[in-house]
Amino acid sequence: MPFGSASIARDGRGMGAPTIPSSLSRTLLRGISRGLALAYVACAAGGWGTLGGASPFEAESTADSDQGVVAAGEIEAEREPKLSEDGSFPSEAERPPSSIGDRENDSSTAAGAAERVEPEAPAPAPPPASPAVSVPPPAAAAPEPPAYQSLVTASRIAPAAAREDVAATSSVIIPAESPRARDDLGSLLLEVPGANVTRRGGLGSFASLSLRGSNPDEVRIYVDGVPLNQAVGGAVDLSTLPLGDVERVEVYRGSTPIGFGESALGGVVSIVTRTPGGPTVATVRGGAGSFRTTFADGTVAGMAGPLRLYVGVHALRAVGDFPDAPPDVPGGYQPPRRENDDLSQLDGVIRAALSLPGRRELRLGAIGIWRDQGLPAQNIFGSQARATTSRGLLHLDYESRDDLGASSRLRVLVFAGATRDAFTDPMHQIAVAPTATHDVTRTVGATLTADKALGGWGRLSGVVEGRVEEYVPTNDFDPGQPRGFPADRQVGSAGAELDALLAPLRLHLIPSARLEVSHDVRTGRDVVFGGQRPPAPAIDRAIPILRLGLLRPLGGGLAVRGNVGRYARIPSFLELYGYNRGVLGNPDLVPEHGVNADLQLAATQRAPFGTWSAAVTAFGSLVDDLIQWHPTSSQTRAENIASARVWGFEAEGRLRAQRLTLAVQATLTDARDRSDVLAARDRQLVFHPRYRGYARAE
């Protein structure tokens, strides 16, 4: 609904005069409602005053009836205040809901729409009127009570707007809006500017994500607020994330919203799985594809009283026996089709939500995946190597909008997870020696986030997170010869952010600061004889993170965003200690740190044929001690580059017209080595593609 539109229910006072046609009455009411909305915007632009005395940071629904208010018990993880979909400064009626009633799939309201509900009251007798004109009351008469009372209830934020940060350069993907909703997550992320998805094979192969040319380890990925990145490193495999249960994906490039416990140099990807609730619905789906690929899944969602539940289960099987290429060696081993390239995967999601008294909710979520796949070798010989991955994630989430008072939100998240990666190569067709290993990573942590309005001038948000990780590699082939380095890492972070509105300038000023600390303990290993040594001395680190965000709506659907921040990243276990599979450790690595900034001009417009949006962003970073992998013919090792400079431009556009969707993006990234090594100075950094583009029409 366009800004300024509203629905006003008449109470009958003065509206039934026979001299005014009903159509003219409706026209006048629309004009009055739009005039009030415009007057509110004018007031907000010149100060903090709002209709009814409420500030923009204190938008609370006061209606207890069911008129214009969705049933309580469903909290959306949204922060206030939010920018409206067209980039304009949000009005009181456009704020996200402060009650627990807003649902992502509620189609009864639209972004930027307000609903004015008038209490029923007995209609007094109309004053006498002449046949032509109604006679106004005398000027000296006592003022009458208002003809109706307006209660403003906030509508939901636009689905295409990011929830966690209004100033960050971000993109939102709704898988259900695309016919490609059954593609994997890596395919959908290709339409995000600056996103580079790297695959190591076909269906089900390892896929990693980098943003603005960053290392995949520099991108943090969250599922329902739970971090997936592990201290062992190696990036998050996008192919192991079940897209069939994903409701929305938010990508923050170059900035880390305060709602996430740890910062990232490249950016943050937030994945939200299906929201439980609604009428009972069950779906079953199956299909088949080339190279003997089959899949099947089923979902069920429903509610029983205050309890809401969603369950999704998915299975995938592929043989992958495509025709093989000619042998590299004339007369060598050449099967007619690819061998040992099969894949079997089973994954599922369970989410439950329980409404508690007041505006409180308790949520439980579980995600599990099992995958077994063959690892084909070069086509000059066969392969019996296999890789198996099992992952489980459990989280308990409590959220309330009452515990900290009005215009507040409190969320406590407790999570635990375990990952087991197994690799077998009995004939050493891939590894340099017969190998059978499995690695286990266990994680336990908790995150507390809170935000609250500070009177009428701003909003304060804070986060505290703690996490413990244990990494244990095991050599199944020869337990007497250890593989890898067992290690533990304890991580803690605390931060705060202030969202202040400078009303005369219509400018959001968003400073934030956080401190991230870590404590590493690893078991040493004799690299010559292979024996275990006593634990090495603990390594403690403390890293300050600072950021300043700016947001300035320009009107007419235009908005300017700017960010500058200092970020850092602690080296992973894989980078520090290495592994036997051709990965050499570098214990002398230091945390990489640097300053990055971006500036974006974005536009969103509605037209008779649909909606279009476009944005142009300039970004840059100066990084010291940047960690980069330096591969050789058979091994790779992480190194600290003394200095690096990255700058570039992003451009994106999207058009939606009825059944047609057009999306296009292009990125230029100039990443240069600024170290003192003459052979590398001013050369483009490896794994930083200079040009990248994407276009799609569907």
N, C-alpha and C positions, 0 to 999 in steps of 0.2 A: 504494500500500500504506500503511495507517495507520502513524503513528509508533510505533515500538517493535516492529513486526513484523519478523521475520527468518527466514531459511531456514537451518537447521542440519543438516549432514550427519553422521550418526552413524558412529562408527568401530567399533561393535560391542562396546565395553567396557561390561560391566554392563548392556547393553540387552536381552540375550537371556534374562534370568531368566524361567522359566516362571511365576513367581508374579505378574508384572506384565503385564497385557494390553497389546498394542501400541497400542491407542487411548489408554490411560491414559499410556503413555510419551510419545506425541506431545503430549498435553495438558500433561504436566509440562515437556517441553522448550520448548513455547511459553511457559509461565509463566516458566521460568528466563530465556529470552532476553528477554522483556519486562522482567523484573525487572532484568537487567543493563543494559538500555537506560535504564530509569528511574534506576538507580543512577548511570549515567554523567551523565545530565542533572543530577542532584543534585550530583555532583562539579563539573561545569562551572559550575553556578550559584554554587558557593561558592569557586571558584578555577580555576586553569588546568589542574589535573590531569585526565588523560584515561586511558581504558583503554589499557594497553600503554605508557603513558608519553609518548604523542604529544600535542602541543598542538593546539588547533583550527586554528592557522595552519600546521600541519606535517603535514596529512593526506596521506600518501603511500602508494600501493599497493606492497606488498612481494611480492606473489604473482607468480611467473614462469610458473606453469602457466596453462592455459587455463580453469581453473575460476573462474568469476565475473569474468573479465577479458576485455574485448573486445580484438580484435586491434589491435596497435599501428599507428600511422601516421595517425591521424585526430584532429587537435587541434581542439577547439572553443574559440572565443574567449571564454573565461569567466574571471573573476577569482575568487579565493578570499579570504575566506570568503563564502558566500552564505546568504541567508535561505531557510529552507525554505518550501514553498508555502503552508502554513497560517499563516505569520507567526511561528511559534515559533522559539526560538533553536536554530540548527542543531547537531545532534550530530555526532560524528566520522563516523558512518556516513552522514550526510546531506550531507556536504561534496561539492562538485563534484569531478569526477575530477582527480587530479593527474597521471594518466597520459594518454597520447595516445589512449587507446582509446575514449573516449566519443563516441557519435554522437547527433545530434539525433533521428534517426528510429529509434533502437534501442528496440524495444518490449519487450525482455526484462527491463528494469528499470523501476521507477517511482520518482517523486520521493519522497525520504524513506525509501527501502528500503535495507536493508543485507543483505549476503549473507555468512554465516559459512561458510568453507570449511575442512574438517578434513583434514589429511593422512592418507593411508592408513597404518595401522600394524597389525602382527599382533595379533590379539585374544588376550590371555592367558586362561588357563583361569579360569572364574569360581570364587569361593570356595565351599566347601561351604555348603549351605543346607538348612534344615529344610523339610518340605513346606509349612509355612505362612509362615515369615518368614525372610528372609536374615539371617545373623549378621554384624554389623559387625566390622571388624578391631579388635584391641585398641588402646587409646588410646596405649600406649607404642610401638606399631609405628612404624617409620620412614615418613615421608610418601612416598606413591607419586607418580610423575609424573602430571601432569594427564591426565584421561581423553581430552581432545582439545585441540587448539590452534585458536584462532580467528584468522583473518586477515580484517580488515575492509577491504572494497573499496568505495570511494565510488560511489554511483549518480549519475546525471545530475541536474542541476537541473531543476526543473519547467519545462516549456516556457512556462508563463504568467508566469514570473518574469523580471524584467529581469536582464541579465547584467552590465552595467557598473557598477551602483551600487545598493546595497541601501537607501540612505536617501532617494534622490530620489523624488519623486512621478512615477510612471511608469505606462505602459500598454503591453501587448504584444498585437500582432495577428498571428495565424497565418492567412494567406489560405486555406490548404488546409482549414481547419476550417469554412469557411463556404461555402454554396452560391453566394455572391456572389464566389467566388474569381476569377472572370473579369471582375469589375468593375474600374474603374480605382482607383488608389491613393487618390485623393481621396474616393471613396465609402466606402472602408473606414475612413478617418481620421475620418469624421463621428461614429463611436461613441466617440471619445476625448474626455473632458471638457475643456472649454476650447479645443477645436480648431475653427477656423473656416476652411472651404475656400471660396475665392472663385473663381468661374468667369466667363469672359468670353464665353460662348457655349455651343454644344452639344458634340457628340462631338469630342474631340480639341482643344478650345479650351484656351487658357492657363488653368491652375489654380494658385493659390498658397495657402499655408498660413500662418495666424497662430495663435499659442498664447496664451491668456489676453489676447486683444485686442492682441497685439503687432503691430508692422509685420512683413510677411513677410520683410524683410531681417534681422530680428532672430531668425529661426529658422534654425539650421544643419542641413543635411541631408547625411548620409554614406551612401555605398553601399560595403559591404564595407570600411569604414574610410577610404574616400577622400572628401575633402570635395568637394561639388558647388557650393557657393556661390562666386561669382566676384567679384573686386574691382570689376568694372563695375557690379554690383548688379542690381536688377530682380527679385530673388527667384528661386527654383528652380521651374521649370514641372513640376508633378507629372504632367501628362499625357504627358511625354516619358520617364517611368520605366516600363519594361516590367514590368507586374505578373505576367505569366505565369511569370517566372523568380524571383519574390520568395519566399523561404522564411519570413521573419519580419520584423516591423517593431516596433521599440521606440521609444517616444515618452517623452522626459524633459521634463517641464514645469517651467520656472523654474530648473532647475539643469543644470549641465554636468558630467558625469562626467570624471574626470581622464584617462580613456582616450582622449578626443578632444582634438586639438591646440589648438583655439581655443574660447573660451567664447561664449555667446550669451545675450542678455537674455531672449528668449522661451522658448528651450528647444532641444532637439536631437532630430532624427529619425534613427535608425539603421536602415538597410535592409540586410538580409542576403540575398544571392541563393542559389540552390540549391546545396547541398553536393554535390560530386562523390563518387561511390562507389556501392557496392552492385552487385547483379547487373545485367547488361546489359538495359536497358529502352529501348524506342523508342515514342513516341506521335505520332500525327498527329490534328489536329482542325481542323474548319472549320465555318463557319456563315454565315448571312445574316440580315439584319434589314430594318427599314423604311427607306425613302428610299434604296434601292439600296446598302445597307451589306453588305459581305462581309468575312470575316476567315478566316485560316488560320494555323496554326502547327505546328511539329514540334519535338520534343525527343528527345535520345538521351543516355543515361548508362550508364557501365560502367567497368570497370577491367581493366587488363592488368598483372599483377604488382604492383609498387609504385606504378604510375601509375593515377590515377583521373581521369575526364573527364566533364564535362557540357556539352552544347551545346543552346541553345534559339534558334529563329528564329521570328519572328512578323511577319505582314503584315496590314494593315488598309486597307480602301478604302471610302469613303463619298461619295456624290454630294450628299446633303443637300438635295435638291430638294423641300422641304416646301412646302405651299401658303402663299403670302405674304399679309401683312396688306394691308388697303386702303391706297391711297396717302395720304401725308400732305397732298398738295396735290390738290384735286379736278381730275380730268382729267390728272394727271401720269403719268409713266412707271410702268406697273404690269404686270410680268410675272406670269403665272399662278402660277409657282413661284419659289422662291428661286434666284437665280443666283449663280455663282461662289462656292459654299459647299462645294466638294468638298475631300476630304482623302485623301492617300495617305501611308502610313507603313510603314517596314520597320525592324525592330530585332532585336537578338540579343545573346546572352550566351554567353561561353565561359569555363569555369573548369576548371583542371587542378590536381591535387595530387600531389606526389611524396614518398613516405616516405623519409626519410634515416636513417642509423644512429642508434640511440638514440631518444630521444623528440624528434625533430626532423622538420620538414616544410617543404617549399617549395611555394608556391602561385602560380599565374599566373592572372590574370583579365583579360578584355577585354569591354567593353560598347560597342555602337555603335547609333546611331539616325539615320535619315534621314526627314525629313518635308517634304512639300510641300502647301500648302493655299491655297485662295482666300480672299480677304478681301472679303466682300460690303459694299457701300455702302448708304446709305439707299435705300429703294425708290422714290425719285423718278428715279433714273437707274441705269444698269448700272455694273459694275465689272470692271476687268481687273487689279486689284492682287493680288499673290501674295507669300507669305512662305515661305521655305525654311530649314530648320534641319538642320544636320549636326553630330553630336557623336561623338567617339571618346574612350575612356578605357581606359588600360592600367595594370595594377599588378602588381608582384611582391612577394610576401609571404613572409618567413621567420619561422618560429616554433619556439621550443625551450623545453623544460622541464628541460634538463640544463645549459645553458651557465652559469647563475648558481647552480648547486647545487640541493639539495633544496628543495622547496616554493617554486619560483620559476617565472617565466614571462618570456621575452624575445621581443619581436616587432619586426621591422624591416620597414617598408612603404615601397616606392618607387613613385611613381606619376607619370603624365604624361597630359595630356589636351588636347584642342583642340575648340573650338566655333566654328562658322561660321553666322551669322545673316544672311540676305539678304532684302531688301525691294525690291519693284519696284512702281511705280505710274506707268506712262508717261503716263496721261491725267489725273494729279493728281485722281483721284476720291475719294481719302482724304486724302492730304497736300495741303499748300497749293500745291505746285509739282510738276512732273514729277520723279520720284524713282527712283533705282536705286542702292542702296547695299548693302554687305555689311560685317559686322564680324567680326573674328577674335580670339578669346581663346585664348592658349596658357598652359598651366600645367605646371610641373615641381616636384615636392616629395618630401619624405621624412618619415616619422614613426617614432620609436623609443619604444616603451613597455616598461616592465619593472616587475615587482613581486616581492617576496620576503618571506617570513616572518622576523620578527625574534625568534628564540627562541620563547617561548611567550606573548608579551604583545601582539603586534601584527603588522601587515603594512604595508610601505612600498611605495608605487607612485610611478612617475615617468613623465614624458612630455617629449619634445623633438621639435619639429616645425619645419621650414623649407620655405618655398614661394616661388616666383617666378612672377608673372603678367605677361603682356604683352597689352595691348589695342590693336588697330589697326583703326580704322574707315576705310572706303574709299568714295569717291564714284564709282560706276561711270558715272553719267550725265554728270558733268562733273568729271574728275580735277583740273582746275584750281581747283575750289572745294571745299575740304576739308569733311567732315562729321564732327562729333564731335571728341574730343580724344584722340589717342594717348597712352597712359600706361603706366607700369610700376609694379608694387608688389612689394616684397620683405617677407615676413612671417616672423617667427620667434617661437616661444613655448617656454617651459620651465616645468615645474611639478612639484610633489610632493604626495603625499597620504599621511596616516597613518590606518590603520584600527585603532583601539585598542579593546579590550573591557575595560570596567570590570566585572570579574566580580561583585563583591558587589552591584552595582546592576543587573546584566544589561543594560548599556547600551553600545551602540556609539557611540563618539565619533570623528568623521571630519573632522578639519580638513584643508584643502588650500589651496595658494597657487600662483599662476603669474604669470609676467610675459610680456606680449605686446608685441612691438615691430614697427614697420612703417617702411618707407622708400618714399616716393612720388616719382616723377619724371614730370612730364607735359609735353607739348609745348603751348605757348601758341597761341592763335589770335586773330586780329584779328576781333572780332565785327562790325565795321563793313564792312570790305572783304573779309573771308573768307580772308585769307592766313595762312600758318603763321608763327609766331614761333619764336625759339630756345627750347629747353627752359626751363621755369620753374624757380626754385630748388627744390631737394629739400625735402620735408616729412618730418620724423622725429617719431615718436610712441612713447611707452612707457607702457603701461597695466598697473597691478597688478590682479590678480583674486584675491579672497579668498572662502572659503566654509567654513562649518561645518555638518556634517550630524549628525543624531542619529537613533538607532533604538532603540526599547525594546519588545520583545515583552511582551505582557501575559498570554499564555497563553490557551488556549481559542480559538485562531485569531485573536486580536486583536493588533494591533501599532500603535504610534504612531511616526510619522516627522516630523521637523522639519528645516528648512533655513533658513539665512540666509546671504546672500552679497552681495558687491559685484561688479558686472559693468559692462562698458563695450563700446561698439561704435564702430569707426572708420567714418566716412562712406564710402559707395561712390563710384566714379567718376561714376555717373549723378547722384547727389545733389550732388556737388561741381562737376562740370563741365557737366552737362546733355547735351542732344542736340537735334537739329534737329526732331524729331517732336513738338513741343509741350512738351518737357521743358526747363525752364530750370535752369541750374546755379547753385549758391550756394557759391562758393569760401570764404566766411566761416564755413561750418559747422565746428563743433567736435565731437569725439566725445561721444556721449551716455553718461551713466554714472548709476548709481543703486544702491540697495540693495533687494533683494527678499527675501521670506520666505514660508514656507508651513508649515502644520501639518496633518497628516492622521491620521485614525483609520480603519484598514482592518480588515476582517474577512473570513475565508474559512472556510467550513464544508462538510464532506461530510455528506450526508444519504442515507437509503435511496433516495430518488428521484433523486438527482444531486448536483451541487455548486453552491453559490451563493457569491457574493462581493459585497461592498459597501464603499464608501469615501466619506467626507466630508472635504473639504479646504477650509481657509480660506487665502487667499493675499493678498498685498499688496505694493506696491512704491512707493518714492519715487524719482522719476527727475528728474535735472537735465539740462538741454539736450537734452531728448527731441526726436528728429528725426521730423517729421511732414510728409506731403505736403499742400500747400494748393492744391487745384485751382481754376481759374477756368473761364470759359466755353470757352476754347480752349487753355489752357496750364496747367501745374502746376509748382510749385517747392517744394523741401524747405526747411523752416525749423526752427530750434532753438526749442522752447518752453522758456521759462525754468525752469519747474517743472511737474511733473505728479504726481498721486497716483492710484494704482490699487489697488482692493481688491475682493474678491469671494469667492464660494463655489462649489465644485464638488461635485456628488453623482453617483455612478455605482452601478449595480447590474447583476449578470449572473447568470443562472440557466441551468444546463445539466442537462437531464433526458433521457437517452437521445437521441432524435432532435430534441428541442425545445431551442431556444436563445432566451433573452430577454435583450435588452440595452437599457438606458435610461441616459441621462445628462442633466444639466441644469447650466447655468452662469449665474451672476449676476456681471456685471463692471461695477463703477462706476469709470469712468476720467474724472477731472476735470482740466481745465486750471487750474493754480495760478499762472499768470503774472500780471503786473501790468497786462495789457491788459484794460480794463474790459469790452470787448465780448465777450471770450472767457472771462473768469475764471469758474470753477466750472461751466463748460459741459462736457457729455460730449464727449470727444475723438472726432473723426471716425474712421470705420473701427473703432470699438470698440463692437460691439453690446452692449447692456445685458443682454438676456436671450437665451438660446439653449438649445435642448433637442433631444433626439433619442431615438427609441424604435424598436426593431426586434424582430420575432418571426419566426423561421424554423425 
